[in-house]
Amino acid sequence: MWEAIKSRTTPAAISRFVSVVLMTGSGAVLGTAAWLEPSALGHSTHTQLGLGQCSFLQLTGYPCPMCGATTTFALMAHLRPLDAMLNQPFAAMLFMMTAAVFAVSAAEVVMPRRRWERLLDWIEPWEGRLAVGFLVFMAVGWLYKIALMAGTA
């Protein structure tokens, strides 16, 4: 009898634990983004967290691959999605993914339905293509940001 109860409850408990961890992390990121004031420069919002200027930008004169991501997250959190997409489209997509992780995690904490397991099962056959697409989108976002900041750095 105990084994039957244990086998039914353990997956839900594990799912809830994983979801609490993911919800806490993604919620902290989303909360921080909402707290920050987006920089009018389109980058450097991270300095409000006590971090220094981007070393890559200072050394090369070119934005780093994730340049403007913190600003974009802040813009998205301030409900300015068009400004966010124009600032750094890849980071806008990352924000939406972060918000989705938070939402799925919250739903899984309240009512476990093996959402993460089903999502991973659905993604697995596409894993390689999704990874390549992700990297290509990141590279395109970087090139876009380089073009956007040309002559302003």
Wavefront OBJ file of the C-alpha trace (Angstrom):
o trace
v 0.000 0.000 0.000
v 2.766 2.484 0.967
v 4.591 1.849 -2.308
v 1.448 2.683 -4.272
v 0.989 5.951 -2.351
v 4.681 6.797 -2.632
v 4.762 6.169 -6.390
v 1.758 8.464 -6.910
v 2.903 11.321 -4.683
v 6.622 11.432 -5.377
v 6.320 12.744 -8.960
v 3.986 15.530 -7.805
v 6.315 16.436 -4.938
v 9.321 16.498 -7.259
v 7.392 18.533 -9.805
v 6.354 21.011 -7.121
v 9.900 21.295 -5.782
v 11.385 21.889 -9.252
v 8.610 24.367 -9.991
v 9.192 26.284 -6.745
v 12.885 26.596 -7.617
v 12.121 27.729 -11.184
v 9.363 30.085 -10.026
v 11.652 31.646 -7.428
v 14.473 32.214 -9.921
v 12.330 33.479 -12.768
v 10.239 35.585 -10.374
v 13.397 37.222 -9.009
v 14.518 38.071 -12.550
v 11.100 39.465 -13.492
v 10.837 41.415 -10.233
v 14.297 42.900 -10.689
v 13.422 43.885 -14.259
v 10.296 45.647 -13.018
v 12.292 47.472 -10.330
v 14.937 48.775 -12.791
v 14.460 51.948 -14.804
v 15.262 51.240 -18.479
v 18.225 53.277 -19.716
v 17.488 55.696 -22.550
v 20.804 54.584 -24.103
v 19.373 51.131 -24.848
v 22.101 49.572 -22.700
v 23.802 50.036 -19.316
v 20.659 49.475 -17.226
v 22.658 46.816 -15.366
v 24.737 49.565 -13.726
v 21.733 50.248 -11.455
v 22.551 46.888 -9.849
v 26.017 48.125 -8.878
v 27.714 46.440 -11.827
v 30.309 48.257 -13.908
v 30.121 49.261 -17.535
v 30.441 46.473 -20.112
v 34.115 45.541 -20.477
v 33.536 44.144 -23.964
v 32.065 47.450 -25.159
v 34.842 49.449 -23.503
v 37.630 47.272 -24.940
v 36.303 46.755 -28.460
v 33.915 49.623 -29.079
v 31.314 47.012 -30.076
v 28.384 45.794 -28.015
v 28.610 42.339 -26.460
v 26.291 39.555 -27.713
v 23.764 40.295 -24.945
v 24.126 44.079 -25.028
v 20.901 45.730 -24.000
v 19.390 42.599 -22.454
v 18.875 44.126 -19.009
v 17.380 47.235 -20.589
v 15.107 45.075 -22.735
v 13.973 43.059 -19.710
v 13.197 46.329 -17.901
v 11.300 47.637 -20.935
v 9.246 44.429 -21.133
v 8.531 44.544 -17.394
v 7.378 48.158 -17.806
v 4.954 46.963 -20.500
v 6.829 48.533 -23.399
v 7.180 45.499 -25.706
v 7.692 47.452 -28.936
v 10.542 49.458 -27.402
v 11.986 46.211 -26.032
v 11.837 44.456 -29.430
v 13.470 47.450 -31.108
v 16.190 47.536 -28.465
v 17.260 43.849 -28.460
v 14.863 41.339 -30.070
v 16.662 38.260 -28.716
v 16.420 39.534 -25.138
v 12.707 40.269 -25.637
v 12.233 36.614 -26.544
v 14.250 35.597 -23.457
v 11.958 37.755 -21.310
v 8.899 36.011 -22.749
v 10.504 32.633 -22.054
v 11.267 33.724 -18.482
v 7.659 34.831 -18.008
v 6.465 31.498 -19.434
v 8.711 29.573 -17.023
v 7.243 31.595 -14.147
v 3.651 30.976 -15.296
v 4.105 27.235 -15.889
v 5.940 26.886 -12.570
v 3.188 28.708 -10.691
v 0.545 26.500 -12.297
v 2.562 23.386 -11.492
v 2.976 24.422 -7.842
v -0.772 24.950 -7.449
v -1.830 21.866 -9.386
v 0.874 19.448 -10.590
v 0.045 18.032 -14.010
v 3.513 16.909 -15.153
v 3.742 20.047 -17.354
v 7.551 20.108 -17.344
v 7.771 16.431 -18.243
v 5.289 16.845 -21.095
v 7.041 19.984 -22.340
v 10.430 18.260 -22.348
v 8.949 15.243 -24.140
v 7.526 17.580 -26.779
v 10.815 19.506 -27.183
v 13.162 16.502 -27.253
v 12.716 15.552 -30.940
v 13.384 19.187 -31.909
v 16.218 19.792 -29.473
v 19.015 20.189 -32.024
v 17.026 22.415 -34.339
v 15.816 24.556 -31.448
v 19.385 24.973 -30.167
v 20.621 26.033 -33.610
v 17.672 28.404 -34.034
v 18.331 29.856 -30.590
v 22.008 30.488 -31.406
v 21.192 31.943 -34.826
v 18.612 34.291 -33.282
v 21.196 35.346 -30.684
v 23.761 36.065 -33.424
v 21.218 38.018 -35.483
v 20.256 39.992 -32.356
v 23.926 40.775 -31.767
v 24.436 41.958 -35.354
v 21.278 44.044 -35.063
v 22.563 45.651 -31.856
v 25.953 46.351 -33.492
v 24.188 48.087 -36.382
v 21.879 49.953 -34.005
v 24.775 51.253 -31.914
v 27.106 52.018 -34.836
v 28.780 55.320 -34.150
v 27.142 55.775 -30.714
v 29.441 53.680 -28.505
l 1 2 3 4 5 6 7 8 9 10 11 12 13 14 15 16 17 18 19 20 21 22 23 24 25 26 27 28 29 30 31 32 33 34 35 36 37 38 39 40 41 42 43 44 45 46 47 48 49 50 51 52 53 54 55 56 57 58 59 60 61 62 63 64 65 66 67 68 69 70 71 72 73 74 75 76 77 78 79 80 81 82 83 84 85 86 87 88 89 90 91 92 93 94 95 96 97 98 99 100 101 102 103 104 105 106 107 108 109 110 111 112 113 114 115 116 117 118 119 120 121 122 123 124 125 126 127 128 129 130 131 132 133 134 135 136 137 138 139 140 141 142 143 144 145 146 147 148 149 150 151 152 153
